């Protein structure tokens, strides 16, 4: 993607829901423009100490477009050649919530990027796919003006569905993975369709991307006892998600589905904070909140019964305890927003 001159800015141009945010470097000279690029990378990707190389042009160019998809970020990045170093000093200087607690699924569209992450060295070219770890010291060198598209996943969400990944020193290679190529196509479709995607549908879109990432990564992972137990809990979580509408869903039917005793099922969850019943309740509440935010979701009672709650009063109590708002408050706010949007159009 060619980077062209445009009015400089460092703040996102748009903050509308589901609208992309855009950044472009600014500055009168190369040093100030690289400083601007360092700030943009820290905001949109990770913090880097950015330096020039002999390939860096006198008028360095860099742009980033970012789209939020639920709790994921789809980021398009284009820049002239530069060197980015992310060592322990840079990582240790970050404050507040850990912005580096992410895993990046990256597709190279144009250019050449050399990456040194931990013990691995990669020379990425157009068509290459890589999974990188935001908590690893890293050095990147852009050899030729590049354009890449990246999905940023919260680490905790990835490890929840792919727990064996935590045992690896470096993410596995995804080259040659058909599922990884499918995720690239899905990323491209998201970039096109996101402006027309209902806000309430964003979590489902993010979940689909997460499942594709899991399917791409799992075949390359080794197994240990603790990892096997974590993988079984993740599989049970997916089973629960597919059977939430069954009001009888609970420990006994879940145990039968996996040919184990209820006692063994509870023992599987002993080393995590969430019980089997809590897993079912949490997923049901999440689906209910999604439907409450949809204009056509139905009444509060309809939604509660749709996702397996049999008592509306009980549903209201546990929902309020989970989200600090009643189902009726969420529903009324959603209907008010839909009416306002309809009036404006």
Secondary structure, DSSP 8 states (H G I E B T S, - for coil): --------BSS-S--STT--EEEE---SSHHHHHHHHHHHHHHHS---EEE--TT--SS--EEEEEEEETTEEEEEEEE-S-EEEE-HHHHHT--SS-TT-EEEEEEEEEEEEEEEETTEEEEE-TT-EEEEETTS-EEEEEEEEEEEEEEEEEHHHHHHH-GGGGG-SS----TT-HHHHHHHHHHHHHHHHGGGS-GGGHHHHHHHHHHHHHHHHHTT----HHHHHHHHHHHHHHHHHHSTT-TT-SHHHHHHHTT--HHHHHHHTTTSS--HHHHHHHHHHHHHHHHHTSTTS--HHHHHHHTT---HHHHHHHHHHHHSS-HHHHHHHHHHHHHHHHHH-
